[in-house]
């Protein structure tokens, strides 16, 4: 048996819409299309998609606006498509609750990888598994214990908190602002250098090649992403 | 009743005294007048001296002013407490009035003043004096003087002073105008030159792959139209098309980046951070296109926080890594190092390729410079120029050298500055 997975593409460029449609359909997704933000919002509420792909540069409204509206009533994963010049809007969209972004032009492989990761998270939902494994690292979220290759790893309070926020959102891009708020509390936005230093320490402790991290990934100028 | 002489009366008993009295009175009045006149003159001299001193200071301020706003501000300072207000309305190069503040009701009087090139008195809401800013070559604008309060006399009372002010301002405006024109023509020349080199680079480096791309897709279309399905498009042909399209996309990105950096419209989003983040992100990008490329990283343990724009620095590092792979080949390891050196944070990318031709070491960061102009390597020589533009925008520098034992190395330095405070967390010892 197979469950139909619905993807809604909100994009005004017909070429890109067509490519997305054919690529996603080949992978077995059912694709709905909308060429304006307003149409997209209607489709999103009637089709109840499992994933939204939203272009930031829509003719009638800002893509950020679409993200914000959808987030009022739905936790559906949202993937942002952005042009290179839309750096700041991208961050705003992520802060508003978008899950991930792709910068145009993007490869199909990259697109499918992101889509799969987001859909998997959606289908599996917050399964609340008490342990997370990546590489040779095990994180026990109940006992707040971290081990690497079977050996316990000592993490400070803040290091653990940062790691916990990251592993709770696999595949999702977490902005600097979001992480600062979650780990250090509100009103710490201008102290983001703490985040960089703690991230570097986490990598030293948990990554096999800290300079080429495989799990605690940097999204330059945006934030960080945990990849299992 | 006997008459007694009235007390305290001044009755000249003799006509002689009467004359004397008149003379004395006249003398007294005269001296009084003269003394008062001298005192007034002394006060007037003081006022003049004060005014001259302030005019001198105004002239100094104006000489140092770098913009029209500075000139207006100097004028405001000068007129403070004098009971007058002066506004500058300037003509742009096309001869149109561009008021510093828009006030349509003044427009007719302003234009009339410029046309007549003479002071004009007008009674708008208040009496106002319109003075043309006459410079040697043109009328740069109009200064409008009004009384700042009802108590002040109309500005015509101080006409001479305001004429002096107007000529001072006129000289300043002419100087500012000339500076602007020089800058504009310099920008013009630079952008002309840039456009010429972009055009020549585009005509070669973009049209060649585009021609190939069109030819390849054409052949696919023709094959598709033929009924015999024997010659299906080979995966190889499709991969070649994809690679060409990617190369073109890459080039366009670089061109756009360069244009953006050159236009001066790039705002750096500087944040305090460590080099590891940007190195990790760049290596990840390199891995996407060259998964097997051996890379050795050596980062100093005590690398401090550095303030930079992460997105732009990632562009720098990606460009350097791509160059290294392009020229060194896929089997020689690329080395990435970072270390502090005095007031600088240094970052180097090295390879074991052929290195730079010695005469190119200095010029390789110039726009559209390429190691070997006839090289078959694609790319329009933008990569290193972008790197330099970005690094210099951060107040750093970048240089190239050839390594002992063969290979190229590019070293960039960013100033360290004063990083923000960092406190270790207290009572640490949470999760085991």
Interface residues (C-beta under 8 A of the other chain):
Chain A: X84 X87 X105 X144 X145 X146 X152 X154 X155 X156 X157 X158 X159 X160 X191 X192 X193 X194 X196 X197 X199 X200 X203 X210 X211 X212 X213 X217 X218 X219 X220 X221
Chain B: X249 X253 X256 X269 X271 X272 X273 X274 X276 X277 X278 X279 X280 X281 X283 X284 X287 X295 X297 X299 X305 X309 X310 X311 X313 X314 X336 X419 X420 X422 X425 X428 X429 X430 X431 X432
